[in-house]
Amino acid sequence: MTVVLHISDPHFGTEVAPVVEALARLAQEHRPGLVILSGDITQRAQQAEFDAARRFLERLDAPARLVIPGNHDIPLFQLGARLFTPYGRYRRVFGDDLEPVFDDPSMLVIGVKTTRRYRHIDGEVSAAQIGRVADRLQQANPGQLRIVVTHQPVFVTHAEDEENLLHGRDEAIRRWALAGADLILGGHIHRPFVSALHERFPDFPGRVWAVQAGTALSSRIRHDAGNSVNLIRYAGTAMPRHCSVERWDYHPPSQAFHLKTRLELDCGDRR
């Protein structure tokens, strides 16, 4: 059984200490083999904030991690850095690969850099990125769970979040679904949910799910969603691929993350 811890939007610089400790305990209990961090690692892209994020990920002690930047990980007020070295501080901690790939016998996870130096909040995905991800998905083995990771969401459940949708999402969803994607993970809007994209696009041959995470650690919670993370479990089966997605919410009175929902998802070909 492969266990993945999906965290997003920790916004180091605004992290809440008891939540940090609770998430570290959750990771120690479930021992994920992979940690996915889908952007907005920091609040203001300060080096001290990136260093705090690095120390926290080291505490989780996972064998592997996949990290992509969010819009908050590009300097906002330092225009020189934003224009000429937008990912300079990110690279010092997380390396030069802004679109990492994790590939093992049980799963294929593809990171997509959806941030742009010329966009403050919005994200976009280019035709070249869409094609690269689709080509890589088509190389997956039948038993691999196929996951794509973006920062901005490809789907939202509230009208107020529509302005945060990823530019280029319609073509991306279509191409990635046809190439065999199972899950598209995201963050940005601090609102956790799972949605069946194939029910909204009935021509898709396979089942593909949008999986959003809330803000993992920060004080920047929504009125209807507190701190939360996802645990994804996959046993490594062939068609149909089957995984579970668990949403774990932070419970302030107990200062611990508690299981909120568990969804059993069938993926892959539905013909």
C-alpha positions as a printed Julia matrix, in Angstrom:
271×3 Matrix{Float64}:
   0.0    0.0     0.0
   1.43   3.36   -1.07
   0.48   6.31    1.15
   0.74   9.88   -0.15
   0.41  12.96    2.03
  -0.92  15.86   -0.05
  -0.43  19.24    1.58
  -0.91  22.67    0.07
  -0.71  26.35    0.92
   1.15  26.13    4.24
   2.13  29.81    3.78
   5.16  29.67    6.04
   5.35  33.05    7.71
   1.71  32.68    8.79
   1.9   29.1    10.12
   0.15  28.25   13.38
   2.49  26.42   15.77
  -0.01  23.86   17.18
  -1.13  22.97   13.65
   2.5   22.44   12.61
   3.03  20.03   15.48
  -0.25  18.23   14.77
   0.66  17.66   11.12
   4.08  16.35   12.08
   2.37  13.84   14.39
  -0.06  12.82   11.64
   2.85  12.1     9.3
   4.65  10.1    11.99
   1.52   8.0    12.5
   0.78   7.24    8.82
   4.35   7.2     7.45
   3.68   8.44    3.89
   6.06   7.22    1.21
   5.61  10.45   -0.72
   4.76  14.01    0.32
   3.23  16.25   -2.36
   3.3   20.0    -1.69
   1.19  21.83   -4.27
   2.43  25.38   -3.87
   2.13  28.55   -1.79
   4.86  27.23    0.44
   5.55  30.72    1.77
   3.61  33.89    2.45
   6.03  36.43    0.93
   8.77  34.31   -0.7
  11.28  35.28    1.99
  14.35  33.1     2.43
  13.56  32.54    6.1
  10.11  31.25    5.12
  11.57  28.81    2.59
  14.07  27.64    5.21
  11.25  27.02    7.69
   9.43  24.98    5.03
  12.57  22.92    4.38
  12.99  22.17    8.09
   9.35  21.13    8.36
   9.53  18.77    5.37
  12.65  17.21    6.86
  10.68  16.55   10.06
   8.1   14.6     8.06
  10.89  12.18    7.14
   9.19  10.86    3.99
  11.34   8.82    1.57
  10.3   11.08   -1.33
   8.7   14.45   -1.91
   7.36  16.39   -4.89
   7.09  20.16   -4.55
   5.89  22.85   -6.96
   5.79  26.63   -6.44
   2.66  28.72   -5.98
   2.03  32.38   -6.72
   3.07  33.36   -3.17
   6.49  31.76   -3.78
   7.47  34.54   -6.21
   8.57  37.86   -4.62
   5.72  40.36   -4.77
   7.19  43.68   -3.67
  10.82  43.17   -4.76
  10.3   43.89   -8.46
  13.87  43.18   -9.52
  13.75  39.69   -8.07
  10.26  39.12   -9.46
  11.35  40.06  -12.98
  14.81  38.51  -13.17
  15.02  35.73  -10.56
  11.39  34.93   -9.64
  12.24  31.42   -8.4
  15.69  32.17   -7.01
  14.83  31.61   -3.35
  12.65  28.63   -4.17
  15.52  27.02   -6.11
  17.96  27.43   -3.21
  15.79  25.14   -1.1
  13.93  22.88   -3.53
  16.29  22.74   -6.51
  16.15  23.81  -10.13
  13.43  21.43  -11.29
  10.21  23.44  -11.21
   8.19  20.6   -12.77
   9.36  17.48  -10.93
   8.19  13.94  -11.71
   7.91  11.02   -9.3
   7.87   7.63  -11.02
   7.86   4.29   -9.21
   6.1    0.95   -9.85
   2.91   2.06   -8.07
   2.41   5.62   -9.28
   3.39   8.37  -11.69
   3.15  11.93  -10.33
   3.78  14.89  -12.63
   4.27  18.43  -11.32
   3.2   21.39  -13.46
   4.46  24.95  -12.9
   1.32  27.04  -13.27
   2.71  30.27  -11.8
   3.99  33.11  -13.98
   6.1   36.11  -13.03
   3.7   38.4   -14.93
   0.65  37.14  -13.03
   0.04  38.15   -9.43
  -2.58  35.55   -8.44
  -3.79  33.74  -11.55
  -2.08  30.69  -12.99
  -1.9   29.27  -16.48
  -0.8   26.17  -18.32
   0.65  26.42  -21.82
   0.03  24.22  -24.83
   3.59  22.92  -24.51
   3.03  21.96  -20.87
  -0.28  20.28  -21.68
   1.4   18.23  -24.38
   4.4   17.31  -22.24
   2.17  16.05  -19.41
  -0.07  14.12  -21.81
   2.93  12.44  -23.43
   4.3   11.44  -20.03
   0.94  10.08  -18.89
   0.75   7.87  -21.95
   4.01   6.22  -20.91
   2.58   5.03  -17.57
   2.3    1.35  -16.78
  -1.24  -0.08  -16.43
  -0.92  -0.48  -12.66
   0.43   3.01  -11.97
  -1.88   5.58  -10.41
  -1.47   8.7   -12.58
  -1.47  12.02  -10.73
  -1.01  15.55  -12.1
  -0.22  18.37   -9.64
  -1.01  22.03  -10.3
  -1.23  24.95   -7.9
  -4.32  26.77   -9.18
  -7.44  24.59   -9.43
  -8.85  23.1   -12.62
 -12.33  23.02  -11.07
 -14.13  24.83   -8.25
 -17.34  24.25   -6.35
 -18.18  27.85   -5.37
 -18.91  30.74   -7.73
 -16.66  33.02   -5.68
 -13.68  30.82   -6.57
 -14.2   30.88  -10.34
 -11.82  33.82  -10.77
  -9.05  31.56   -9.42
  -9.47  28.84  -12.04
  -6.37  27.83  -13.98
  -6.13  29.47  -17.4
  -6.0   26.76  -20.08
  -7.75  24.26  -17.82
 -10.37  23.03  -20.32
  -7.82  21.85  -22.85
  -5.57  20.53  -20.07
  -8.35  18.46  -18.49
  -9.39  17.06  -21.86
  -5.88  16.11  -23.0
  -4.8   14.72  -19.64
  -8.0   12.7   -19.24
  -7.6   11.2   -22.7
  -3.96  10.39  -21.84
  -5.03   8.47  -18.73
  -4.84  10.89  -15.78
  -6.57   9.65  -12.63
  -6.23  12.55  -10.18
  -5.5   16.27  -10.67
  -4.33  17.71   -7.36
  -4.38  21.41   -6.52
  -4.6   24.07   -3.86
  -4.64  27.89   -3.98
  -8.25  28.47   -2.88
  -7.9   26.97    0.65
 -11.05  24.91    0.13
 -10.81  21.08    0.16
 -13.01  18.86   -2.0
 -13.05  15.94   -4.44
 -15.03  16.21   -7.67
 -15.65  13.73  -10.5
 -14.56  15.59  -13.64
 -15.73  12.74  -15.87
 -19.31  13.39  -14.8
 -19.03  16.93  -16.16
 -17.32  15.86  -19.37
 -19.21  12.7   -20.42
 -17.06  12.09  -23.51
 -14.06  11.19  -21.37
 -13.19   7.48  -21.7
 -11.82   7.29  -18.17
 -12.56   8.45  -14.66
 -10.58  11.51  -13.59
 -10.99  13.32  -10.28
 -10.13  16.85   -9.12
  -8.68  16.66   -5.6
  -8.19  19.94   -3.77
  -6.44  20.49   -0.43
  -7.1   23.28    2.03
  -4.42  25.36    3.69
  -2.29  22.94    5.67
  -0.77  25.15    8.34
  -1.59  28.82    7.99
  -3.9   31.18    9.81
  -5.42  32.13    6.43
  -8.37  29.76    6.73
 -11.81  30.19    5.2
 -14.97  30.65    7.21
 -16.21  27.27    5.95
 -12.9   25.37    5.84
 -10.12  25.22    8.41
  -6.69  23.66    8.13
  -6.75  20.37    6.25
  -4.62  17.88    4.29
  -5.25  14.78    2.2
  -3.98  11.23    2.54
  -4.14   9.17   -0.65
  -3.84   5.39   -0.41
  -3.2    3.12   -3.38
  -2.74  -0.63   -3.35
  -1.25  -0.84   -6.83
  -3.93  -2.6    -8.84
  -4.47  -2.74  -12.58
  -7.71  -1.79  -14.29
  -9.76  -0.36  -12.83
  -7.26   1.47  -10.66
  -8.72   2.12   -7.22
  -7.54   4.53   -4.53
  -8.89   6.18   -1.43
  -8.7    9.89   -0.67
  -8.97  10.87    2.97
  -9.5   14.45    4.11
  -8.0   15.19    7.51
  -9.1   18.4     9.25
  -7.39  20.12   12.14
  -9.5   20.08   15.33
  -8.47  23.01   17.59
  -9.83  21.61   20.88
  -7.74  18.45   20.58
  -4.87  20.13   18.67
  -4.87  17.2    16.27
  -5.88  16.3    12.73
  -9.0   14.11   12.59
 -10.35  12.1     9.67
 -13.2   14.07    8.1
 -14.1   12.04    5.01
 -12.85   8.97    3.13
 -13.79   8.51   -0.52
 -13.14   5.31   -2.49
 -12.38   6.27   -6.09
 -12.32   4.11   -9.19
 -10.0    5.47  -11.86
  -9.01   4.55  -15.38
 -11.07   3.23  -18.29
 -14.85   3.14  -17.73
 -15.89   1.7   -21.08
